[in-house]
């Protein structure tokens, strides 16, 4: 089996508003859509998409090393 493309890549975050603002306001990626009442947005990346998903309790990389 050989992959011929990618539809979208999902990224989860506990800082949804900051992540969305970075991709939309700083990188200026156009929004393709989302789900009303949910912390989910799809962003256009030249024919592919990034799905940003807000979730509480997403672990911060390296957080367990700070104890």
C-alpha positions in Angstrom: 0.0 0.0 0.0 1.3 3.4 -0.9 -0.1 6.7 0.5 -1.0 9.1 -2.3 -2.0 12.2 -0.2 -3.0 13.7 3.0 -6.5 15.1 3.7 -5.7 16.8 7.0 -3.6 16.7 10.1 -5.1 17.2 13.5 -3.4 19.1 16.3 -4.8 19.0 19.9 -4.2 21.9 22.3 -5.3 23.0 25.7 -4.8 26.6 24.5 -7.3 26.6 21.6 -7.7 30.4 21.3 -3.9 31.0 21.3 -3.3 28.3 18.7 -6.2 29.5 16.4 -4.9 33.1 16.7 -1.4 32.0 15.8 -2.5 30.1 12.6 -5.1 32.6 11.5 -3.7 36.0 12.7 0.1 35.4 12.5 0.4 32.9 9.7 -2.7 34.1 7.9 -4.1 30.7 7.1 -7.6 30.9 5.8 -10.3 29.1 7.9 -12.2 26.4 6.0 -14.8 25.8 8.7 -15.4 24.3 12.1 -18.2 23.0 14.4 -20.5 25.4 16.2 -20.2 25.2 19.9 -17.0 23.1 19.7 -13.3 24.1 19.9 -12.5 22.8 16.4 -11.4 24.7 13.3 -10.1 23.6 9.9 -7.4 25.8 8.3 -6.3 25.7 4.6 -2.7 24.8 4.0 -2.4 24.8 0.2 -4.9 22.1 -0.6 -4.5 20.2 2.7 -5.9 21.2 6.1 -4.8 21.6 9.7 -7.5 20.7 12.2 -7.0 22.5 15.5 -8.9 20.8 18.3 -9.2 22.3 21.8 -9.1 19.7 24.6 -8.8 20.2 28.3 -6.0 18.3 30.0 -3.7 17.9 26.9 -0.3 17.2 28.4 2.4 19.8 28.0 5.6 18.2 26.4 8.2 17.8 29.0 5.9 18.6 31.9 6.6 15.3 33.6 10.3 16.2 33.6 9.7 19.4 35.7 8.7 17.6 38.9 
